[in-house]
Amino acid sequence: MAGDSKSFQSNIQLLFEELELAVQWERPSILLAVCKSSITQTKAKAALEGQVSKLGQAVQSIEVDSENADIPRRMLESANPANTVFFVSNLDKGGGENGKAAYRTLNMHREFFVDQRVKAVFWLTPAESASLPKHAPDFWAFRHRAIEFAGPRGSSRKSLPAGALVWRLRSAEQVPAEIRRTIEAQEQLLAGLPATPESSAQRIELYEILAILHWKLGESAQALDALSRGLALAGSQQLTQARGWLLNGVGIISFERTDFSKALEIYTEVLESNRQDGFLWMNLGVTLSALGKYREALFRSEQALRLTPLDSRLWTTAGHLHLYAGRLDEAIVHFRRARELAPEEGPPRAGIAICFGLMGLAEDALQELGLEEPDGTAVPPYLLATKQAILGDGQGALDMLKRMIANGECSAAELRRDPSLAAALSPSQISALS
């Protein structure tokens, strides 16, 4: 990920140098800057504007809309065009026939830019970059330089790891040794409950808790056994909602075993009688994404958020769905909402940082992680490892994570399932966590 960061700064420098020469030699400079992310575009504009001020030039933004598609006219209306660098954006919003009025005005008045020695940066989306030579070919020929900013590229993995799926019950953050002790305590509590219909709901919840705890340790067989016991009890008592919660766990384990078809079958079945359950809809969305049905996956995730809007875990999972689809702007929006709901949780912060890293904005990524102490004092090792991955030191991140496992700070299964780590590290590095 470090290469993308260098590319961002290098691109800003290239644009600045072109403008510097234009000012020095009093010549025009028509620059095209293609940004695949609106966040990257905003950051790049701010960075370049800070540089342009050193040249004694003002920056004037021209945002095209259907009422203001004549870009040359708007430039002529500037108070001091000779000492101005124009930032032009939103070419596709010019209105007119086929929405291409702004392109046609550029093509009709192409000589204006040379005659008036205009200095302008056209901030383009990939779609606008493709339209420009098609709808304004003569203007396109006048360009001096085109720069493409890196990303977004999303994760190299085809599907999210199982850690993106959500269990109904929240479990406290515990190290493996504490989880073992909690399992023993839950089993003792379960053994002490009377086998009566009145205690069924409590026993079913204990089975669900045991399943989650075993799963966190990577013990899928024991987790499935607990879920099976709970399902047998829920079936005998005709507890439909409780059955849905337990089947959710079976779906998660099926997903982790890459049996996506079985997971899809489970979620489709259980949602027939639990249609207001946001957790089930979100997990259905993750499963659909693993099967390549990305559009439906994102639709189901938004449906889950409408049903359960105050659970940070669902917003985090939706963020990861967008991240893995390469929709980094949207991913950041969802991660930020998760952080608002649960400021103390690490996954939303890590998710935002990974997105910034993939955009080539390493400084923003590290700021998001809150790594202000140069030696990492009091910083959780998980976030330190995320930092190393963002900076391109995958081996360093892997070494940190292995030390966490060796020190009993977390289980290998937990780290292998982590969607942010899986997006930042290679599949072989994730597989090495054992």
C-alpha positions as a printed NumPy array, in Angstrom:
array([[  0.   ,   0.   ,   0.   ],
       [  2.992,   2.321,   0.398],
       [  3.395,   2.736,  -3.362],
       [ -0.035,   4.355,  -3.676],
       [  0.909,   6.979,  -1.061],
       [  4.023,   7.955,  -2.964],
       [  1.988,   8.165,  -6.165],
       [ -0.415,  10.685,  -4.613],
       [  2.361,  13.032,  -3.533],
       [  4.194,  12.588,  -6.828],
       [  1.066,  13.469,  -8.792],
       [  0.541,  16.652,  -6.774],
       [  4.165,  17.603,  -7.436],
       [  3.806,  16.953, -11.181],
       [  0.715,  19.153, -11.393],
       [  2.442,  21.877,  -9.396],
       [  5.548,  21.816, -11.597],
       [  3.436,  22.185, -14.734],
       [  1.648,  25.199, -13.248],
       [  4.943,  26.652, -12.036],
       [  6.359,  26.57 , -15.569],
       [  3.164,  28.123, -16.941],
       [  3.441,  31.02 , -14.49 ],
       [  7.162,  31.44 , -15.155],
       [  6.811,  31.513, -18.948],
       [  3.365,  33.133, -19.056],
       [  1.928,  30.336, -21.128],
       [ -1.298,  28.313, -20.919],
       [ -1.484,  25.045, -19.018],
       [ -4.404,  22.669, -19.493],
       [ -4.076,  19.8  , -17.01 ],
       [ -6.35 ,  16.793, -16.549],
       [ -6.448,  15.075, -13.163],
       [ -8.424,  11.823, -13.055],
       [ -9.572,  10.686,  -9.589],
       [-11.548,   7.492,  -9.117],
       [-12.639,   8.52 ,  -5.621],
       [-14.375,  11.741,  -4.599],
       [-12.407,  11.691,  -1.341],
       [ -9.129,  11.457,  -3.264],
       [-10.252,  14.331,  -5.478],
       [-11.084,  16.502,  -2.468],
       [ -7.713,  15.749,  -0.841],
       [ -5.84 ,  16.375,  -4.087],
       [ -7.567,  19.715,  -4.657],
       [ -6.686,  20.873,  -1.154],
       [ -3.074,  19.721,  -1.481],
       [ -2.568,  21.385,  -4.858],
       [ -4.274,  24.622,  -3.77 ],
       [ -1.791,  24.871,  -0.921],
       [  1.054,  24.56 ,  -3.415],
       [ -0.442,  27.022,  -5.929],
       [ -0.545,  29.773,  -3.32 ],
       [  3.275,  29.686,  -3.288],
       [  3.206,  30.878,  -6.906],
       [  1.247,  34.004,  -6.027],
       [ -1.78 ,  32.559,  -7.801],
       [ -5.365,  32.38 ,  -6.602],
       [ -7.496,  29.289,  -7.104],
       [-10.985,  29.705,  -8.477],
       [-13.296,  26.701,  -8.512],
       [-15.718,  26.253, -11.408],
       [-18.274,  23.541, -10.692],
       [-20.322,  22.854, -13.793],
       [-24.087,  22.501, -13.572],
       [-26.952,  22.641, -16.072],
       [-27.315,  26.412, -15.617],
       [-23.585,  27.127, -15.87 ],
       [-22.081,  24.916, -18.578],
       [-20.158,  27.64 , -20.452],
       [-16.741,  27.265, -18.833],
       [-14.854,  29.855, -20.993],
       [-17.454,  32.519, -20.186],
       [-17.148,  31.848, -16.466],
       [-13.358,  32.13 , -16.729],
       [-13.655,  35.503, -18.494],
       [-15.841,  36.747, -15.658],
       [-12.993,  36.149, -13.212],
       [-11.658,  39.292, -11.523],
       [ -8.028,  38.517, -12.365],
       [ -7.693,  35.58 , -14.763],
       [ -3.973,  36.153, -15.39 ],
       [ -3.199,  35.397, -11.741],
       [ -5.716,  32.604, -11.353],
       [ -5.553,  28.82 , -11.584],
       [ -9.004,  27.427, -12.386],
       [-10.157,  24.154, -10.838],
       [-12.921,  22.795, -13.081],
       [-15.106,  19.855, -12.029],
       [-18.436,  18.116, -12.719],
       [-18.212,  18.174, -16.533],
       [-20.894,  15.492, -16.73 ],
       [-23.422,  17.785, -15.036],
       [-23.488,  20.384, -17.834],
       [-26.966,  19.523, -19.023],
       [-28.089,  20.12 , -22.612],
       [-28.397,  17.374, -25.209],
       [-27.278,  14.067, -23.683],
       [-25.935,  16.053, -20.713],
       [-22.817,  17.003, -22.703],
       [-23.221,  20.798, -23.023],
       [-20.033,  21.501, -21.064],
       [-17.983,  19.296, -23.383],
       [-19.368,  21.088, -26.474],
       [-18.482,  24.539, -25.138],
       [-14.923,  23.376, -24.504],
       [-14.651,  22.072, -28.052],
       [-16.162,  25.194, -29.657],
       [-13.875,  27.582, -27.771],
       [-10.684,  25.534, -27.657],
       [ -8.527,  28.432, -28.956],
       [ -9.713,  30.556, -26.034],
       [ -7.535,  28.591, -23.622],
       [ -4.405,  29.243, -25.672],
       [ -5.189,  32.85 , -26.589],
       [ -6.005,  33.778, -22.984],
       [ -3.104,  31.729, -21.572],
       [ -5.474,  29.942, -19.217],
       [ -4.073,  27.856, -16.373],
       [ -6.633,  25.205, -15.456],
       [ -6.856,  21.812, -13.806],
       [ -9.825,  19.759, -14.946],
       [-10.719,  17.336, -12.147],
       [-12.3  ,  14.352, -13.853],
       [-13.969,  11.111, -12.888],
       [-13.035,   8.061, -14.994],
       [-16.339,   8.438, -16.889],
       [-15.628,  12.117, -17.64 ],
       [-12.104,  11.236, -18.727],
       [-13.547,   8.749, -21.233],
       [-16.131,  11.275, -22.492],
       [-13.718,  14.159, -23.029],
       [-11.894,  12.87 , -26.165],
       [-15.211,  11.631, -27.555],
       [-17.275,  14.791, -27.082],
       [-14.506,  17.426, -27.119],
       [-11.787,  15.945, -29.364],
       [-10.289,  19.279, -30.441],
       [-10.057,  20.512, -26.858],
       [ -8.583,  17.15 , -25.854],
       [ -5.769,  17.726, -28.364],
       [ -4.912,  20.997, -26.572],
       [ -4.239,  19.321, -23.219],
       [ -0.721,  19.62 , -21.8  ],
       [ -0.732,  16.738, -19.326],
       [ -3.038,  14.078, -17.905],
       [ -2.478,  12.623, -14.43 ],
       [ -4.304,   9.621, -12.972],
       [ -4.482,   9.204,  -9.204],
       [ -4.264,   5.705,  -7.764],
       [ -7.181,   3.555,  -6.626],
       [ -9.647,   2.754,  -5.437],
       [ -8.883,  -0.921,  -5.944],
       [-10.624,  -2.608,  -3.012],
       [ -9.476,  -5.941,  -1.664],
       [ -7.726,  -8.54 ,  -3.796],
       [ -9.873, -11.242,  -2.187],
       [-13.02 , -12.369,  -3.959],
       [-15.142, -12.729,  -0.82 ],
       [-15.198, -11.377,   2.678],
       [-13.8  , -13.582,   5.455],
       [-16.252, -15.012,   7.965],
       [-15.451, -12.307,  10.526],
       [-17.679,  -9.957,   8.532],
       [-20.788, -11.933,   9.468],
       [-22.6  , -10.927,  12.637],
       [-23.73 , -13.063,  15.57 ],
       [-26.846, -11.801,  17.291],
       [-25.263, -11.624,  20.745],
       [-22.367,  -9.337,  21.493],
       [-19.515, -10.993,  23.364],
       [-16.984,  -9.139,  25.466],
       [-13.457,  -8.662,  24.14 ],
       [-11.457, -11.38 ,  25.865],
       [ -8.09 , -13.038,  25.406],
       [ -8.216, -16.811,  24.684],
       [ -7.5  , -17.808,  28.312],
       [-10.429, -15.683,  29.509],
       [-12.672, -17.209,  26.847],
       [-11.778, -20.678,  28.165],
       [-12.764, -19.659,  31.682],
       [-16.002, -18.145,  30.399],
       [-16.832, -21.385,  28.554],
       [-16.361, -23.355,  31.784],
       [-18.569, -20.943,  33.691],
       [-21.314, -21.107,  31.031],
       [-21.216, -24.915,  31.004],
       [-21.554, -25.012,  34.801],
       [-24.485, -22.628,  34.614],
       [-26.104, -24.766,  31.923],
       [-25.619, -27.943,  33.942],
       [-27.291, -26.334,  36.94 ],
       [-30.469, -25.372,  35.098],
       [-33.499, -27.664,  35.494],
       [-34.636, -29.474,  32.334],
       [-38.056, -27.817,  32.389],
       [-39.974, -25.874,  29.728],
       [-39.649, -22.733,  31.875],
       [-35.849, -22.764,  31.538],
       [-35.803, -23.451,  27.788],
       [-35.201, -19.865,  26.688],
       [-32.286, -19.466,  29.096],
       [-30.731, -22.772,  28.076],
       [-31.039, -21.906,  24.371],
       [-29.269, -18.591,  24.943],
       [-26.491, -20.359,  26.848],
       [-26.031, -22.739,  23.919],
       [-25.779, -19.727,  21.598],
       [-23.199, -18.084,  23.873],
       [-21.152, -21.295,  24.002],
       [-21.246, -21.525,  20.21 ],
       [-19.921, -17.972,  19.868],
       [-17.137, -18.555,  22.389],
       [-15.982, -21.799,  20.766],
       [-16.131, -20.128,  17.342],
       [-13.941, -17.27 ,  18.552],
       [-11.302, -19.848,  19.459],
       [-11.575, -21.493,  16.043],
       [-13.412, -24.543,  17.415],
       [-16.124, -24.879,  14.794],
       [-17.029, -28.487,  15.669],
       [-17.747, -27.589,  19.295],
       [-19.666, -24.5  ,  18.162],
       [-21.833, -26.601,  15.855],
       [-22.488, -29.088,  18.644],
       [-23.751, -26.295,  20.922],
       [-25.946, -24.923,  18.141],
       [-27.37 , -28.373,  17.412],
       [-28.315, -28.867,  21.077],
       [-29.994, -25.483,  21.09 ],
       [-31.842, -26.198,  17.837],
       [-33.175, -29.482,  19.187],
       [-34.53 , -27.663,  22.232],
       [-35.957, -24.755,  20.214],
       [-37.687, -27.193,  17.864],
       [-39.287, -29.143,  20.665],
       [-40.575, -25.93 ,  22.231],
       [-41.579, -24.387,  18.868],
       [-39.467, -21.285,  19.506],
       [-39.24 , -19.873,  15.97 ],
       [-37.218, -16.757,  16.757],
       [-34.697, -18.648,  18.882],
       [-34.345, -21.196,  16.093],
       [-33.53 , -18.349,  13.692],
       [-30.776, -17.038,  15.948],
       [-29.196, -20.485,  16.221],
       [-29.436, -21.129,  12.484],
       [-27.673, -17.812,  11.974],
       [-24.686, -19.394,  13.715],
       [-24.899, -22.481,  11.501],
       [-24.909, -20.167,   8.484],
       [-21.786, -18.375,   9.735],
       [-19.913, -21.643,  10.195],
       [-21.066, -22.885,   6.768],
       [-19.803, -19.636,   5.247],
       [-16.426, -20.01 ,   6.938],
       [-16.145, -23.502,   5.501],
       [-16.78 , -21.875,   2.069],
       [-20.073, -23.731,   1.727],
       [-21.75 , -20.549,   0.504],
       [-24.663, -22.391,  -1.11 ],
       [-25.605, -23.963,   2.224],
       [-25.293, -20.6  ,   3.985],
       [-27.562, -19.041,   1.347],
       [-30.085, -21.831,   1.816],
       [-30.064, -21.322,   5.59 ],
       [-30.55 , -17.547,   5.447],
       [-33.224, -17.776,   2.758],
       [-35.16 , -20.31 ,   4.829],
       [-34.879, -18.584,   8.202],
       [-35.818, -15.164,   6.805],
       [-39.204, -16.506,   5.759],
       [-40.271, -16.332,   9.416],
       [-37.869, -13.618,  10.647],
       [-38.225, -10.872,   8.044],
       [-37.603,  -8.005,  10.489],
       [-34.23 ,  -9.339,  11.648],
       [-31.468,  -7.016,  10.436],
       [-28.703,  -9.433,  11.433],
       [-30.06 , -12.125,   9.135],
       [-30.474,  -9.736,   6.205],
       [-26.91 ,  -8.459,   6.629],
       [-25.485, -11.972,   6.741],
       [-27.529, -12.855,   3.675],
       [-25.913,  -9.865,   1.96 ],
       [-22.405, -11.057,   2.841],
       [-23.264, -14.528,   1.553],
       [-24.617, -13.12 ,  -1.708],
       [-21.39 , -11.165,  -2.199],
       [-19.405, -14.38 ,  -1.825],
       [-21.528, -15.846,  -4.617],
       [-20.758, -12.874,  -6.868],
       [-24.183, -11.232,  -6.503],
       [-22.797,  -7.842,  -5.481],
       [-25.731,  -5.617,  -6.417],
       [-28.204,  -7.706,  -4.419],
       [-25.689,  -8.003,  -1.585],
       [-25.475,  -4.223,  -1.181],
       [-29.264,  -3.914,  -1.422],
       [-29.748,  -6.457,   1.374],
       [-27.143,  -4.73 ,   3.531],
       [-28.998,  -1.42 ,   3.267],
       [-32.23 ,  -3.248,   4.103],
       [-30.544,  -4.592,   7.247],
       [-29.442,  -1.099,   8.277],
       [-32.979,   0.243,   7.909],
       [-34.249,  -2.507,  10.201],
       [-31.431,  -2.266,  12.764],
       [-29.915,   1.226,  12.431],
       [-28.218,   1.499,  15.834],
       [-25.942,  -1.557,  15.864],
       [-22.39 ,  -0.538,  14.982],
       [-21.506,  -4.071,  13.88 ],
       [-23.961,  -3.948,  11.007],
       [-22.577,  -0.61 ,   9.799],
       [-19.059,  -2.053,   9.993],
       [-20.075,  -5.098,   7.953],
       [-21.763,  -2.861,   5.364],
       [-18.535,  -0.852,   5.21 ],
       [-16.574,  -4.004,   4.478],
       [-19.04 ,  -5.018,   1.764],
       [-18.43 ,  -1.699,   0.006],
       [-14.672,  -1.938,   0.601],
       [-14.438,  -5.364,  -1.039],
       [-16.547,  -4.095,  -3.946],
       [-14.044,  -1.269,  -4.502],
       [-16.574,   1.39 ,  -3.421],
       [-14.233,   3.092,  -0.975],
       [-16.102,   6.387,  -0.643],
       [-19.25 ,   4.504,   0.375],
       [-17.255,   2.214,   2.659],
       [-15.883,   5.189,   4.591],
       [-19.398,   6.617,   5.056],
       [-20.545,   3.346,   6.643],
       [-17.428,   2.917,   8.788],
       [-17.798,   6.477,  10.08 ],
       [-21.372,   5.801,  11.127],
       [-20.19 ,   2.674,  12.961],
       [-17.556,   4.763,  14.745],
       [-20.183,   7.33 ,  15.773],
       [-22.251,   4.552,  17.323],
       [-19.282,   2.886,  19.053],
       [-16.275,   5.249,  19.294],
       [-14.3  ,   2.772,  21.396],
       [-14.369,  -0.058,  18.832],
       [-11.288,  -0.732,  16.707],
       [-12.789,  -2.316,  13.533],
       [-14.439,   0.87 ,  12.182],
       [-11.21 ,   2.847,  12.668],
       [ -9.212,   0.121,  10.986],
       [-11.709,  -0.033,   8.129],
       [-11.484,   3.711,   7.441],
       [ -7.683,   3.564,   7.638],
       [ -7.534,   0.661,   5.164],
       [ -9.735,   2.621,   2.738],
       [ -7.473,   5.663,   2.969],
       [ -4.457,   3.417,   2.457],
       [ -5.989,   1.924,  -0.68 ],
       [ -6.669,   5.456,  -1.933],
       [ -2.998,   6.309,  -1.477],
       [ -3.691,   8.639,   1.478],
       [ -1.316,   7.09 ,   4.018],
       [ -1.136,  10.183,   6.252],
       [ -4.923,  10.248,   6.604],
       [ -4.893,   6.517,   7.282],
       [ -2.412,   6.807,  10.144],
       [ -4.235,   9.796,  11.583],
       [ -7.433,   7.745,  11.581],
       [ -5.701,   4.997,  13.555],
       [ -4.717,   7.554,  16.198],
       [ -1.036,   6.609,  16.057],
       [  0.387,   9.825,  17.411],
       [  3.196,   8.369,  19.51 ],
       [  6.207,   7.627,  17.253],
       [  7.13 ,   4.483,  19.193],
       [  3.545,   3.227,  19.345],
       [  3.191,   3.779,  23.114],
       [ -0.192,   2.569,  24.425],
       [ -1.359,   1.714,  20.915],
       [ -3.144,  -1.663,  20.591],
       [ -0.963,  -4.162,  18.673],
       [ -3.846,  -4.838,  16.279],
       [ -3.798,  -1.216,  15.113],
       [  0.001,  -1.189,  14.972],
       [ -0.13 ,  -4.193,  12.666],
       [ -2.727,  -2.396,  10.547],
       [ -0.353,   0.555,  10.321],
       [  2.485,  -1.655,   9.069],
       [  0.207,  -3.165,   6.43 ],
       [ -0.879,   0.28 ,   5.235],
       [  2.765,   1.353,   4.956],
       [  3.457,  -1.669,   2.77 ],
       [  5.329,  -3.702,   5.391],
       [  3.226,  -6.854,   5.206],
       [  5.933,  -8.973,   6.815],
       [  6.222,  -6.558,   9.723],
       [  2.455,  -6.661,  10.209],
       [  2.515, -10.455,  10.041],
       [  5.269, -10.653,  12.676],
       [  3.257,  -8.416,  15.034],
       [  0.129, -10.51 ,  14.603],
       [  2.039, -13.735,  15.23 ],
       [  3.413, -12.249,  18.453],
       [ -0.147, -11.411,  19.512],
       [ -1.116, -15.055,  19.015],
       [  2.002, -16.339,  20.828],
       [  1.378, -13.97 ,  23.749],
       [ -2.195, -15.201,  24.106],
       [ -3.681, -11.82 ,  23.172],
       [ -6.024, -13.278,  20.565],
       [ -6.693, -16.467,  18.639],
       [ -5.312, -17.153,  15.186],
       [ -8.86 , -17.811,  13.973],
       [ -9.957, -14.339,  15.045],
       [ -7.196, -12.666,  13.048],
       [ -7.66 , -14.832,   9.963],
       [-11.33 , -13.822,   9.91 ],
       [-10.678, -10.093,  10.218],
       [-11.961,  -8.31 ,   7.069],
       [ -9.687,  -5.265,   7.4  ],
       [ -6.539,  -7.35 ,   7.815],
       [ -7.611,  -9.551,   4.916],
       [ -7.962,  -6.439,   2.748],
       [ -4.526,  -5.127,   3.727],
       [ -2.497,  -8.341,   3.656],
       [ -2.063, -10.969,   0.961],
       [ -3.981, -14.291,   1.162],
       [ -0.709, -16.134,   1.825],
       [  0.081, -13.824,   4.751],
       [ -3.386, -14.368,   6.228],
       [ -2.967, -18.138,   5.834],
       [  0.335, -17.924,   7.739],
       [ -1.517, -16.829,  10.876],
       [ -1.698, -20.026,  12.884]])
